Amino acid sequence: MTSIAYDQLGKCVGAAVLWTLFAGSNALAQGLPVENGPHWPIGLIFAGAAVLGLVLAYGIMRNRSRTRSEKKLTEDVTGSRYRTRSLLAKGASGLIQPLGEQVI
């Protein structure tokens, strides 16, 4: 082979290597693309995560905008419920039960 033939061969091999590197994996794929199933379950997962994020953000924003009296009312009711449950657990069954609660 002459030097011109080697030069032509080098250019072809170099072009093939560059084409393989920069063309991506689709250039070497064989056969038809494979369908892995429906995409709607993944969409539902992302939609559920988005809804959960929006609900959490709404709850945090609403909690931050409460007035001082609303916060105090919440603390008072929670404290009274804890006291009632602890007394019931100790055996003080003579207390009047709040509506909707059952003693187990």
N, C-alpha and C positions, 0 to 999 in steps of 0.2 A: 504494500500500500504506500502510496505517496503521502507527502505531508499535507497535500490538499484534502485527501480522503480522511486523514486523521482529524484535520481541522473541521471538516463537515460532520464527522462522527461526534466529535466533542461538542459541537454546537447543538446537535440533536439530543445528546444525552443531557446536556445542561438545560436545554429547553424542557425536556421531559421532567427533570428533577424540580425545576422551578414551577412548572405547571402543577405537579403533584403537591408541592408544598403550599402554594397560594390559591389553588382552586378549591380547596376544602375537601371534606370527606365525601361530598355528593358526587365528585368526579370519579371516585373509585367504587361507588355503590353498585351492587349488582341486583337485579330484580326489581320488582315493584315495591313501593313504600308499604310498610306494614301498619295496619290500623290496630291500635292497642285497646280499643273499646271507646265507649261514649265519653264525652268530655263534661257532661252536665253534673256528675257527682263532684268533680273538682270545683266547678262553678258554684255548686251549693255550699261547699265548705268555705270558699272565699266569701260568699254572700253572708253566710252565718257569722263568720268572723267580723265582717263589716258591721252587721246589725248589732252584735255584741259590743263592739267598740263604741258605736253610737249610743247605745243604751247606757254604758258605763260613763261616757262623757256627759250625757244628760243628767244622770244621777249625781255626779260630782258637782256639776254646775248648779243644780238645784239645791244641793246640800250647802254649798257655799253662800247661797243667797238667803238662807233662813235668818230670821230676826233673833234677837237675844231672847225674847220671851218664848219663841218656838223651841229654841235649844234647851232652855230651862225646863219647859214642859216635858220634853223628851227625856231629859235626865231624871226628872221627878217620877215619871211613870215607870221608867226602867228600874229605878231604885226600889219603888214600892213592889214591883213584881218580883224582884230578887228577894226582898225581905219576906214576902208572902210565901214564896216557894221554899225558902230555907226554914221558915217556921213550920210549914206543912211537912217537910222532910223530918223535922225533929219530933213530930207527933202532935202538934197543936192543931187538932182537927176541929176545934170549936170556931174557927174563923169562917166568915162568910166568903164563899167562893166568888171570884169575879165571873162575869158572864162568859160562857164559851170555854171555860177551862175545866178540866177534869183532874181529880186527884187519883193517882195510880198507886 
